[in-house]
Amino acid sequence: MVNYRLTEKKMLDVLERQARLTFEYARDHGIHNLVVGSSGGKDSAYVLAVNQWACVLAQRNGYELHSIGVIMPCESDPNDERLGRQAIRKFGAEEMRVDFTDLFQVTAGTYPWRELLGEYVEDASKLEELLGRIPGAVTPLIDAQIQDFLERTGQENVFRDWNLSGRVTQGNIKARFRMALGVYHIARRVKGIVSSTDNQSEYWMGFWTIHGDVGDFGVIQHVLKGLELYDLCCFVGVPQEIIDDPPKDGLGVSEGGDAGQIGAPYKEWEPIFIQLIKAGFDPNGSKAQLKHLPFIAGADPDLVYKLAARAVFSKFKRVEFVVTREMLGLPAIEEIDL
């Protein structure tokens, strides 16, 4: 039984702090636009709520600040777009929409060129000529080179996970399209910043794409999704449909949603993981920890191991290894004699 719960007073305090920190960051850096990818999930909906509060606070202080919500379908469930738009309207943001479906399919080699051109070209030889002039799809061409490399270097064992790896890489491409050509393109053009929608729980589990999810300002980066964010969403009035919608990556990597990939819903596994940390487990520590994990009363040992393993094997996403000047034997900057 988990007794931890945010009180309404604490939730108001958290929301006010998030809004104030967002406003002050924008003001101190001369930023007038906050850009959020509105996926239809709880994380982005709550960030839109925070940004709305920040904009109101800015207005009270004589500072111009705007909130922009971006809908970015890419072979997506139409319901996600509907929920994303619902959140944007609920929290008074400006809506922009960028559809990456065609671009992704051209890149992946799945765009229906033959069907499309066949509607206008009846001559079979002419149709084949036109199809032959279409540039080759990027992803299949790269994968062919990768397969050749793996075979030549004796790494055929990688092919065991080839299909899963393909789904993950396609999901990563979608995420990076949205980040690079969507929210960051918009943010640069309006001289704004991208509000990150990653939470503490996803951060632990590596449930995010490097260069595809994390934005400039992480207002919920250290907020627990199950134990805190759900209640915060209810507190600010996130539409009930969004709150009730099971968390999922929206990238087509897994059909089981987040709970299916992790092995349990957020509210069930977060208390286990917290107990692991309190018992000395370091999410950013060595893989050797997996050999002697602490005993967590009432928890399935397999789930405990899965959580710990996901954390340590995604450490590379959270902890960047930088080769320092000292490691290279170079003098410290202050010691350079000019």
Buried (B, 14 or more C-beta within 10 A) or exposed (E): EEEEEBEEEBBEEBBEEBBEBBBBBBBEEEBBBBBBBBBBBBBBBBBBBBBBBBBBBBEEEEBEBBBBBBBBBBBBEEEBBEBBBBBBBBBBBEEBBBBBBEBBBBBBBBBEBBEEBBEEBEEEEEBEEBEEEEEEBEBEEEBEEBBEEBEEEEEEEBEEEEEEBEEBBBBBBBBBBBBEBBBBBBBEEBEBBBBBBBBBBBBBBBBBBEEBBBBBBBBBBEBBBBBBBBBBBEBBEBBEEBBEBEBBBBBBBBEEBBBEBBBBBBBBBBBBBBBBEEEEBEBEBEEEBBEEBBEBEEBBEEBBEBBBBBBBEBBEBEEEEEEEEEEEEEEEEEEEEE
